[in-house]
Amino acid sequence: MKSVIINECMQKFNVRLSTASYVKCSKDWKQDYYLSPRSALGYIKEGEGYFMLEEEKFFPKKGQMYFLPEQHRHSFSVMNQENTFEKYYCHFNTMPGATNIFKVMKVPNFVTPRDPDYIEFLFKQMIEVWEQKEGYLNSLKIKILLYQVFEHYLEACDIDQIKIKHHYKQEALEEILKFIDENLDKKISLKEVAYEFGYSTQYFSKIFKKSLGITFLQYMNQLKMEKARELIIYSNKSMSEIAYTLGFENQYYFSNTFKKENGVSPTDYKKMYIKI
């Protein structure tokens, strides 16, 4: 069953590259916890350092790859200022409207690839294409290279290391989530959604929480915050426009809600959009 679910996730895997580069980390390379809108996938060429994903700290070594999924709290730092990381890395995020597969499956934080030289080759190719910024096939080439790197990452995992968080296969639930997403700018309530799909409020509330592990209100808040982070980073909308787009009464209420959920104001969050 796990292999079937993983295969379904890969069929839904649709992401957009936001950067690709090679870097020698500075001596003050450090970032405290922040909620990242992007996933980070990298290969350690040399040096020492650590990453933290939520409360889990890990120490990838020379010749290993690391992965930090989007919409999770990341942190990182040097360990030895005389021997900082030299690494290839890329950032990507789930395309709008696509399934965020990392809500369903959890992969190891770091792995040892079977062919490190080939991983380095793929990253070099990705960086070269990314930096060209021209060519009518560049977008396709970048996606192919990114998918190849991620494929090799997964191939380095034992299937027992890949954890399934939850699996909402029911077509009815998928339609409900699609309906919520399409009406996010409206003040839809649990009662209205239940009525739309022919459920009683009490029954709908119960099956929703059982299927996703969170309440309807918690899901709505999470979804709005995900969309807010995406719009703050990738759109030219003002904060008031983002608040209106997400169905908030005003910018003040939106800013307070955002800071409560993310620990920083929308404006400060935009300033924190930095390279890992």
Phi, psi and omega in degrees: 000320181300317182297326178294315181296317179298317179297320177296321178298317181295328177294332181265359184290109183218103187232166181236126178288136178248339174192155174213133186196171172238135186216145167258110187295143179286168180293336180256023178295107184197144175209126175286173184310132171210152182274113187269134177277358184234155170271149178238129180231125186214169179228125182275116179275317181207167167092184183229156177168183177213160173237157170230134175243111190057244182257007186258119179262139178217156190232080178295142184250174178309130179088003179251160176251155177227158179215132176235114183286151178295161179061029173232162180275124181248153173208153180200162181192160172285162173245321181229112185296342178268356183215062183281165180300138160246124189210149166269143178206160172217153176242141177209161177218158181296135179296144177305131179090345180273163179282129174279098187293342182280358169277342183259319183235149178239124179257161179302152181288331177209153182217164173254110183293153181290328182226083182302323180298322180289324176298316178298320178299315180297318179297318179299319178295317180298314180297318180299314180293318181299319183284342178293320178060011180223170179103128186289347179253004185301316181301319179293316180299317181297315181296318179298315180294318178299314180295325178294316179298315181292326176300315180293328176298312181293325179295335178281351179268146166279141184302332179291341180278343179271121184255139176263119181284307176198160183224103181260084185274339186303128181299324181298317181293320178298321178293322178297314180296323177296318179297316179298315181298319182286343181242027184295334180282352179258156180274065181282141181253167176303318181299318181292320179291318178301316180296320181302326184252010172079027179249156169285155182300316183295315181293316180299317179300320182292312184288330179296312181293323179294322183285319186253347179082002178221162180283167178301315181296318178297320179296316179300316180295317179297316182296316179296322179291323176298314179295322180297314180298320179296315181292323179299319184276317192254001179239168177259014181292146174284168180297325179291323178292321178296318178301316180294318180301326183263009174080019176278150183296322180200172183293325181299313180294321178298313182298318179296317179295316181299315181294324179295321183278327188247351177086350179220161177288161177304320180295315179293326179298319179297323179291335182278359182288089187235168176284137173283000000 
